[in-house]
Amino acid sequence: MERRDFLKKAGAAALCTAGAATLKTPAAWAKGEKFVWNMVTTWPPSMTVLQTGAQRFADRIKEMSEGRLQIQVYAGGELVPPMEVFEAVSGGTVQLGSGASYYWAGKVPAAQWFTSVPFGLNAQGMNAWLGSGGLKLWEEIYEPFNLVPRPFGNTGMQMGGWFRKEINSVDDFKGLKMRIPGLGGKVVAKAGGTVVLKPAAEIFTSLERGVIDATEWVGPLHDLRMGFYKAAPYYYYPGWHEPGSTLELLINKQAYLSLPKDLQMLVDCAAAECNIWTLNEFEAGNGAALKELVEKHKVQVRRFPDSLLRTLKKLSDETLEEEAAKEETSQRVHTAFKKFQKEIGGWGAISEKAYYELIA
Ligand code: CA
């Protein structure tokens, strides 16, 4: 065999082998490249669905990647304080974080729209919006912070909150000290309330000691476990301020790009699975928890008066326009959100709304 032919054949054989190896295992896998990441959250240790969901996400990634990507999960305060998760992931102290984007309103005002908008979209609507342009906008807004965002759960419709006194009109919000983050908090402030921001771990004590007069959190499943019924007798609905809050996964951009393509996709798919799993958990648990709150703990479940809700809607509309006008990115997100909500509203009116009226 001539040397040239030999080289040609040897080359073809090598190519063939490489091809087969690529089919069986990606290159990085074949090299045994492993990634060990840290993840920090804003949630207290062992908080059901949220913290346990983050751990579940890490466990599943480890299993699906056969140990190539291992994630050590830390609750709020274990590695970094809950309200410093954004900075920790942005700065590369850790690779992953989880919380809610409206916690970073002071740094990124436009981020608030990606958690929830008062009188905005429900869980289905948020997922629909994020899947059809919303996530792209979110990525653009987090890009300067070296972050890749992913929807990481949805709480579904929330409750209006726990109040130490009855709420009969908008005047009852005047001087009311309430823990309520995000755009909903801006509306309460506009109604005359004093907005207090506290991480999950500090809310119960603040309510019990009267540091705050009211708090919203999520819905019956979580609120029961938080013990708010021991500190405030009135549990109001509906959660006009958070009709379907999206939770977030923060990924450090360099860390994300350092992964081989298949592991990037695995992180994305596991996050998408966590997004729907979280909603399922809340939806499945809220009914029984509400029953326990009412029957066992004698909680007084009250509906906000219609006139108050109408006032809050008006104040919300004004607040959203004002907040959006403060900076270009917020305006861009607000415009996109409003357009999408209007577009899907016609369908919602003859599908979900008509159906719920029928079975009410
Ligand atoms: Ca909430």
Residues whose N, C-alpha, C, O or C-beta is under 5 A from the ligand:
A	BS01	CA	Q158 E216 W217 V218 E242
